[in-house]
Amino acid sequence: MSRIIVSTPDAPAAIGTYSQAVKVGNTVYMSGQIGLDPATMTMADGIDAQITRVFDNLKAVAVAAGATLDNAVKVNVFLTDLGNFTKVNEAMTRYFSQPFPARAAVGVAALPRGALVEVDAVLVID
């Protein structure tokens, strides 16, 4: 199987040595997204705005891959403050439908660009 690089201007450009996503067969491996606005590459202000921006960015990459977030089978959430976990749960109900994907949530000391949250996902396109 060949690898297809997925890229969209509707999500932030990669700020390192990675692609926004890589599609292999019917599986899409999405890189972590932080709360950067794709137009300005500036960080959204505060945890609520960053969570929304992260999921909007993931949604844009999913669409570019020919999928939606409902194709997610695994989501990884990284938070600098696990006290914000409830806010991520609330946001996920707006971006994902039941049955929800498998998920891990990890507390971390720091994230790129001072982000408060980062999320990545694996999608399987039916």
One Martini backbone bead per residue (centre of mass of N, CA, C, O) as a GRO file, in nm:
protein
  126
    1MET     BB    1   0.099   0.034   0.017
    2SER     BB    2   0.034   0.366  -0.001
    3ARG     BB    3   0.119   0.689   0.073
    4ILE     BB    4  -0.087   0.968   0.180
    5ILE     BB    5  -0.078   1.303   0.189
    6VAL     BB    6  -0.233   1.524   0.414
    7SER     BB    7  -0.364   1.853   0.315
    8THR     BB    8  -0.458   2.180   0.464
    9PRO     BB    9  -0.547   2.524   0.501
   10ASP     BB   10  -0.772   2.460   0.744
   11ALA     BB   11  -0.500   2.398   0.883
   12PRO     BB   12  -0.222   2.398   1.027
   13ALA     BB   13   0.080   2.412   0.957
   14ALA     BB   14   0.352   2.260   0.985
   15ILE     BB   15   0.611   2.294   1.266
   16GLY     BB   16   0.758   2.037   1.136
   17THR     BB   17   0.846   1.688   1.090
   18TYR     BB   18   0.538   1.675   0.946
   19SER     BB   19   0.214   1.573   0.889
   20GLN     BB   20  -0.114   1.610   0.922
   21ALA     BB   21  -0.144   1.341   0.738
   22VAL     BB   22  -0.178   0.977   0.688
   23LYS     BB   23  -0.265   0.759   0.419
   24VAL     BB   24  -0.353   0.404   0.456
   25GLY     BB   25  -0.575   0.318   0.283
   26ASN     BB   26  -0.840   0.334   0.534
   27THR     BB   27  -0.615   0.491   0.700
   28VAL     BB   28  -0.584   0.769   0.936
   29TYR     BB   29  -0.304   0.963   1.045
   30MET     BB   30  -0.315   1.204   1.291
   31SER     BB   31  -0.189   1.474   1.392
   32GLY     BB   32  -0.136   1.690   1.618
   33GLN     BB   33  -0.345   1.941   1.764
   34ILE     BB   34  -0.358   2.277   1.813
   35GLY     BB   35  -0.471   2.621   1.887
   36LEU     BB   36  -0.431   2.706   1.588
   37ASP     BB   37  -0.466   2.937   1.352
   38PRO     BB   38  -0.444   2.894   1.012
   39ALA     BB   39  -0.422   3.200   0.918
   40THR     BB   40  -0.215   3.314   1.170
   41MET     BB   41  -0.065   3.120   1.378
   42THR     BB   42  -0.233   3.162   1.638
   43MET     BB   43  -0.327   3.137   1.958
   44ALA     BB   44  -0.568   3.062   2.136
   45ASP     BB   45  -0.762   3.197   2.403
   46GLY     BB   46  -0.769   2.962   2.602
   47ILE     BB   47  -0.912   2.660   2.664
   48ASP     BB   48  -1.181   2.676   2.509
   49ALA     BB   49  -1.065   2.783   2.238
   50GLN     BB   50  -0.858   2.553   2.200
   51ILE     BB   51  -1.050   2.315   2.184
   52THR     BB   52  -1.209   2.412   1.942
   53ARG     BB   53  -0.967   2.444   1.748
   54VAL     BB   54  -0.867   2.156   1.753
   55PHE     BB   55  -1.132   2.025   1.637
   56ASP     BB   56  -1.140   2.196   1.381
   57ASN     BB   57  -0.869   2.095   1.273
   58LEU     BB   58  -0.935   1.794   1.264
   59LYS     BB   59  -1.180   1.820   1.078
   60ALA     BB   60  -1.025   1.935   0.833
   61VAL     BB   61  -0.841   1.689   0.793
   62ALA     BB   62  -1.058   1.480   0.757
   63VAL     BB   63  -1.184   1.604   0.505
   64ALA     BB   64  -0.919   1.592   0.333
   65ALA     BB   65  -0.937   1.260   0.366
   66GLY     BB   66  -1.253   1.175   0.333
   67ALA     BB   67  -1.379   1.251   0.620
   68THR     BB   68  -1.468   1.217   0.964
   69LEU     BB   69  -1.486   1.208   1.307
   70ASP     BB   70  -1.669   0.944   1.292
   71ASN     BB   71  -1.399   0.773   1.195
   72ALA     BB   72  -1.299   0.747   1.471
   73VAL     BB   73  -1.104   0.508   1.684
   74LYS     BB   74  -0.873   0.714   1.795
   75VAL     BB   75  -0.789   0.919   2.085
   76ASN     BB   76  -0.557   1.176   2.184
   77VAL     BB   77  -0.503   1.347   2.496
   78PHE     BB   78  -0.336   1.658   2.582
   79LEU     BB   79  -0.269   1.798   2.912
   80THR     BB   80  -0.159   2.048   3.138
   81ASP     BB   81  -0.463   2.013   3.271
   82LEU     BB   82  -0.676   1.775   3.402
   83GLY     BB   83  -0.907   1.979   3.486
   84ASN     BB   84  -0.997   1.994   3.158
   85PHE     BB   85  -1.141   1.723   3.085
   86THR     BB   86  -1.444   1.804   3.086
   87LYS     BB   87  -1.423   1.999   2.842
   88VAL     BB   88  -1.349   1.783   2.639
   89ASN     BB   89  -1.599   1.611   2.669
   90GLU     BB   90  -1.799   1.829   2.581
   91ALA     BB   91  -1.675   1.874   2.298
   92MET     BB   92  -1.701   1.583   2.185
   93THR     BB   93  -2.019   1.596   2.160
   94ARG     BB   94  -1.989   1.804   1.905
   95TYR     BB   95  -1.779   1.610   1.713
   96PHE     BB   96  -1.911   1.337   1.812
   97SER     BB   97  -2.052   1.021   1.772
   98GLN     BB   98  -2.225   0.760   1.841
   99PRO     BB   99  -1.986   0.576   1.884
  100PHE     BB  100  -1.717   0.634   2.050
  101PRO     BB  101  -1.402   0.656   2.067
  102ALA     BB  102  -1.123   0.576   2.159
  103ARG     BB  103  -0.932   0.684   2.465
  104ALA     BB  104  -0.680   0.916   2.572
  105ALA     BB  105  -0.548   1.076   2.876
  106VAL     BB  106  -0.282   1.321   2.921
  107GLY     BB  107  -0.049   1.446   3.132
  108VAL     BB  108   0.149   1.743   3.080
  109ALA     BB  109   0.396   1.984   3.105
  110ALA     BB  110   0.408   2.038   2.781
  111LEU     BB  111   0.355   2.232   2.478
  112PRO     BB  112   0.350   2.361   2.195
  113ARG     BB  113   0.336   2.706   2.209
  114GLY     BB  114   0.176   2.684   2.495
  115ALA     BB  115  -0.022   2.480   2.497
  116LEU     BB  116  -0.309   2.314   2.664
  117VAL     BB  117  -0.381   2.138   2.399
  118GLU     BB  118  -0.380   1.803   2.247
  119VAL     BB  119  -0.484   1.627   1.937
  120ASP     BB  120  -0.528   1.297   1.816
  121ALA     BB  121  -0.587   1.058   1.533
  122VAL     BB  122  -0.773   0.770   1.417
  123LEU     BB  123  -0.890   0.665   1.100
  124VAL     BB  124  -1.173   0.487   0.947
  125ILE     BB  125  -1.271   0.415   0.625
  126ASP     BB  126  -1.553   0.255   0.486
   0.00000   0.00000   0.00000
